[in-house]
Amino acid sequence: MNSFIQNLMGMEGMTDQVIAADFLITAKSGVRNYAIAITEAATPEVRETLRRQFEDAILTHERITAYMMENGLYHAYNINEQIQLDVKNADNVQNLSANGNSIF
């Protein structure tokens, strides 16, 4: 989304955060799913393949988390800052709805 439309909708800076957060949640789900699949794999070869993919999924999750933290989108080690960010984001969504703007 270009910056003009973001500003018009009151979403400046939100798009990167929404995309990164969605990617992080998806990566976390992938890690969980690989862990489950490894425990249910029928052969050592399948387990090893899944284990390599599991490790890649963990690295992806780690990279997304680092990106978000470096860009102030996620405060994993400071709960007060994270709460403030979450409240700000919730307020932004409420303002979008109150102004008749759609977030979709």
Backbone hydrogen bonds, N-H to C=O, Kabsch-Sander energy under -0.5 kcal/mol:
donor,donor_aa,acceptor,acceptor_aa,energy
6,Q,2,N,-2.2
7,N,3,S,-2.8
8,L,4,F,-2.4
9,M,5,I,-2.2
10,G,6,Q,-0.6
10,G,7,N,-0.8
11,M,6,Q,-3.3
14,M,11,M,-2.5
15,T,11,M,-0.8
17,Q,13,G,-1.1
18,V,14,M,-2.9
19,I,15,T,-2.7
20,A,16,D,-2.7
21,A,17,Q,-2.7
22,D,18,V,-2.3
23,F,19,I,-2.5
24,L,20,A,-2.6
25,I,21,A,-2.4
26,T,22,D,-2.3
27,A,23,F,-2.6
28,K,24,L,-2.5
29,S,25,I,-2.1
30,G,26,T,-2.2
31,V,27,A,-2.2
32,R,28,K,-2.1
33,N,29,S,-2.6
34,Y,30,G,-2.6
35,A,31,V,-2.2
36,I,32,R,-2.2
37,A,33,N,-2.6
38,I,34,Y,-2.6
39,T,35,A,-1.5
40,E,36,I,-0.9
40,E,37,A,-0.6
41,A,37,A,-0.7
41,A,38,I,-0.8
47,R,43,T,-2.4
48,E,44,P,-2.5
49,T,45,E,-2.1
50,L,46,V,-2.8
51,R,47,R,-2.5
52,R,48,E,-2.1
53,Q,49,T,-2.1
54,F,50,L,-2.7
55,E,51,R,-2.2
56,D,52,R,-2.0
57,A,53,Q,-2.4
58,I,54,F,-2.2
59,L,55,E,-2.2
60,T,56,D,-2.4
61,H,57,A,-2.4
62,E,58,I,-2.4
63,R,59,L,-2.4
64,I,60,T,-2.4
65,T,61,H,-2.5
66,A,62,E,-2.4
67,Y,63,R,-2.5
68,M,64,I,-2.6
69,M,65,T,-2.6
70,E,66,A,-2.8
71,N,67,Y,-1.6
72,G,69,M,-1.3
73,L,68,M,-3.1
74,Y,68,M,-1.1
76,A,74,Y,-0.5
78,N,75,H,-1.1
82,Q,78,N,-2.2
83,I,79,I,-2.6
84,Q,80,N,-2.2
85,L,81,E,-2.3
86,D,82,Q,-2.7
87,V,83,I,-2.6
88,K,84,Q,-2.4
89,N,85,L,-2.5
90,A,86,D,-2.4
91,D,87,V,-2.5
92,N,88,K,-2.3
93,V,89,N,-2.1
94,Q,90,A,-2.3
95,N,91,D,-2.7
96,L,92,N,-2.2
97,S,93,V,-2.2
98,A,94,Q,-2.7
99,N,95,N,-2.0
100,G,97,S,-1.3
101,N,96,L,-2.3
